[in-house]
Amino acid sequence: DKCPHLYFAANQPCFGTRLVSGPDGQTVRLVLVPDFAREPTCVLVNLRTLDCQAIAFGADGISDGS
């Protein structure tokens, strides 16, 4: 009977995120987290704002996807 503010789905093909509004005005941040073995990426979430950012690891170092 309660709705989470944040919902993760792991082992996805790639990073993705969006905000979803429920019928009672609740807001949920959906976060798709890629399989790290295929796409070495971690996800940072600001718990105050629910803003989300992917950080990719690779041979060239770390990239924030910009």
C-alpha positions in Angstrom: 0.0 0.0 0.0 3.1 2.3 -0.1 4.9 3.6 -3.1 8.7 3.9 -3.3 10.5 7.1 -4.3 13.2 5.2 -6.1 13.0 2.0 -8.1 16.0 0.2 -9.6 16.0 -2.5 -12.3 19.5 -4.1 -12.6 21.2 -6.0 -15.4 19.6 -4.0 -18.1 21.2 -3.5 -21.6 21.9 0.2 -21.0 21.4 3.0 -18.5 18.0 4.8 -18.5 15.9 6.8 -16.2 12.6 8.7 -16.0 10.1 10.1 -13.5 6.7 8.4 -13.3 3.7 9.9 -11.6 1.1 7.7 -9.9 -2.6 8.1 -9.7 -2.4 9.6 -6.2 0.2 12.2 -7.1 3.2 10.1 -6.0 6.5 10.4 -8.0 8.8 7.5 -8.6 12.3 7.7 -10.2 12.8 4.6 -12.3 16.5 3.7 -12.9 17.8 1.1 -15.3 21.2 0.0 -14.3 23.3 -1.8 -17.0 25.0 -5.2 -16.5 28.4 -4.0 -15.3 30.3 -6.9 -17.1 28.9 -5.6 -20.4 28.8 -1.9 -19.8 31.0 -0.8 -16.9 28.7 1.9 -15.6 27.5 2.9 -12.1 24.6 5.2 -11.3 24.6 8.1 -8.9 21.3 9.3 -7.4 20.8 12.5 -5.4 18.4 11.4 -2.8 17.1 14.9 -2.1 16.2 15.7 -5.7 16.1 12.2 -7.2 18.4 13.5 -10.1 20.3 10.7 -11.6 23.6 10.4 -13.5 25.5 7.5 -15.0 29.3 7.2 -14.6 31.0 5.0 -17.2 34.4 3.3 -16.6 36.6 2.4 -19.5 40.1 2.1 -20.8 40.3 5.9 -21.1 39.3 6.5 -17.5 36.0 7.6 -16.1 33.3 9.5 -18.1 30.1 11.1 -16.9 28.5 10.6 -20.4 28.8 14.3 -21.3 
